[in-house]
Amino acid sequence: MKSNVTETSQQPLASMDEWEDFLKVRYPEPAPAPAGGTRRAPPVGVAADKKKEEFRQYEAEARPSVREFYRLNHTHQTYDFVQAKRKEYLGLNRMQMSVWEAMEYLNQLIDDSDPDTDLSQLQHLLQTAEAMRRDGQPRWMILTGLVHDLGKILCLWGEPQWAVVGDTFATGCAFSPKNVFPEFFAANPDANNPRFQTPNGVYEEGCGLDKVALSWGHDEYIYNVCKDYLPEEGLYMLRYHSFYPWHREGAYDQFATAKDRAMKEWVLKFNTYDLYTKSHEAPDVAKLRPYYEDLIREFFPAKVRW
């Protein structure tokens, strides 16, 4: 995904889809359940039948743009950076607009670099929601699929890619070796701060994931936009869908509560739609709009703070 705003040296990905393509290789699609069942995620720490050494091989062979993206992400996402971004954005005082208006606003993000698809961002959101709808998922989950990437409007406000997307990880404690490209954390200033380099760091064991400052990005932002409107299961999906080190690798679980671990199943269920249902077939926006505007009205006010 490339914004129509000026690219900078801190925008290494020609398309944000490069990051998601890498994730599909790093975390292969969970095997389908037997007929009549639902898709199951692999056990914690296991991605399909891939071995850990194969994961590292994928990282070594990743596109240079993807490696550079992770280098920037792991270098600059410090505990203090996260706190500053939370203070900057979580007052939700930038704009007031409806959810559908936000989807149209996100359409300013244009991906001219991808020759394989000309789908708009709005159409990508509809793809995820429509896959859930076809499977008979509850209305709140369909809506969660519709809004889950709206936090990428941060790109339109001048944020570099590494501060919008990427696998999220805990800051304020030791960096887990289960993170993708863990070697890049050596350049992170927090790596030299003893306060942040114990397993628990500034947190208490079992404190709850909501007390942990994850690396900043679109997950935390859209969670805060939606936290007064969606059921808790949907909010977990929004807040932790990029927290792959936890929900696919088992890292940082010392902070999780029993509730967090129970809710993980919803996050894993969501991710099967987030990563693996995208296609090049364009949804008919005009035809689908009445259904989704009705769905939005069921949960959200006419105007939402962003």
HELIX and SHEET records of a PDB file:
HELIX    1   1 ASP A   17  ARG A   26  1                                  10    
HELIX    2   2 LYS A   52  ALA A   60  1                                   9    
HELIX    3   3 PRO A   64  HIS A   76  1                                  13    
HELIX    4   4 TYR A   79  TYR A   89  1                                  11    
HELIX    5   5 VAL A   99  LEU A  106  1                                   8    
HELIX    6   6 GLN A  121  ARG A  134  1                                  14    
HELIX    7   7 ARG A  139  VAL A  147  1                                   9    
HELIX    8   8 LEU A  150  TRP A  157  5                                   8    
HELIX    9   9 GLN A  161  ALA A  163  5                                   3    
HELIX   10  10 PRO A  182  ALA A  187  5                                   6    
HELIX   11  11 PRO A  189  ASN A  192  5                                   4    
HELIX   12  12 PRO A  194  PHE A  196  5                                   3    
HELIX   13  13 LEU A  209  LYS A  211  5                                   3    
HELIX   14  14 HIS A  218  CYS A  226  1                                   9    
HELIX   15  15 GLU A  232  TYR A  240  1                                   9    
HELIX   16  16 TYR A  244  HIS A  247  1                                   4    
HELIX   17  17 ASP A  253  PHE A  255  5                                   3    
HELIX   18  18 ALA A  258  TYR A  276  1                                  19    
HELIX   19  19 VAL A  285  PHE A  299  1                                  15    
SHEET    1   A 2 GLN A  96  MET A  97  0                                        
SHEET    2   A 2 VAL A 304  ARG A 305 -1                                        
END                                                                             
